[in-house]
């Protein structure tokens, strides 16, 4: 049975179907920057690490969108890593 993430689908508490407060959304950027400053990580690792900041119910699409925005602003950079995975390359 696949592992289900709290808040990422129907029937999981309030979940991502509930709109997040503006404060939660504003905390997402600095939290991601802190996590990236600690070590290189791909999106899934960052999604799991957001639980440290009690932001584990943020929908993955929002996290990936903010990561792309931060990269377009030059705040972060990414590269494709094909060596660390058995599947398709991951963006780190």
N, C-alpha and C positions, 0 to 999 in steps of 0.2 A: 504494500500500500504506500503511495507516495506521501512524503512528509508534507503536512499542511502547515502553512504559516499563519499565525494569529493575525486576523484582521485583513487578510488579503483576498477574501472572497465572500460570497454570500454565506450567511449562517455562522460567521466567525466573530461574534461580538458585534461591536459597532462597525468595525472594519472600514475599508476604503470607500464604501458607498456613502458613508457619512462625510460631510465636508469638514476638512480640518480647519481649525481656527487660523487666522492670519499669523498669530504668534508661532504656532507649530511650523507653518510654512517658512517663516523668517528664520527659525532656528535650524532649518535643514541645511542651508548653505554653510554657516560656520561649523556645524557638526561634521559635514563632509570634508571641509578643509582641514579640520583637526585630524580626522582619521587618515586622510591622504598624507598629511605631514608626518604621521607616525610611520607609515610604510606604504609601499606600492600595493595596490589592491584592485581587483576587478569588481564590477558592479555587485555581483552576488555577495562577495565578502563585505562590501560596504553596507549592503542592505542588512546583513546579519549584525554588523557592528553598530548600526544605528540604535539597536535595542539598548545599548549602554546609556544613551541619552533619552530613553523612553520614546523613541521615534520609530519603533518597530512596526507600526501600523501604516506607515506611509506607503502608498502604492508604488511599486517598482518603476512604473512609467514616469512618475514625478521625479524620482531620484535620477533616472537616466537623463531626463530633460534638463534638470539643473546641472548635472555633470557636463552635458554638451554646451550649455550656456556659459559655464565657468571656463570651459576650454576655449570657446570663441572669444572670450574676454582676455584670454592669456593668463588666467589665474592658475590653471593646471594644464598639463600635457598628458597625452596618452600614446600608447603604442600597442601593437598587436603581439600577443604572446602565444605562440603555437607550441612551445616546449613544455609548459606547465599543465597541460590538459590532454586527456585522451580523445576528446571530442574536437569540435571546431576551435579555431583560435579565439582567445578572449582578449578584450580590450582592457589594458591595465593602465 
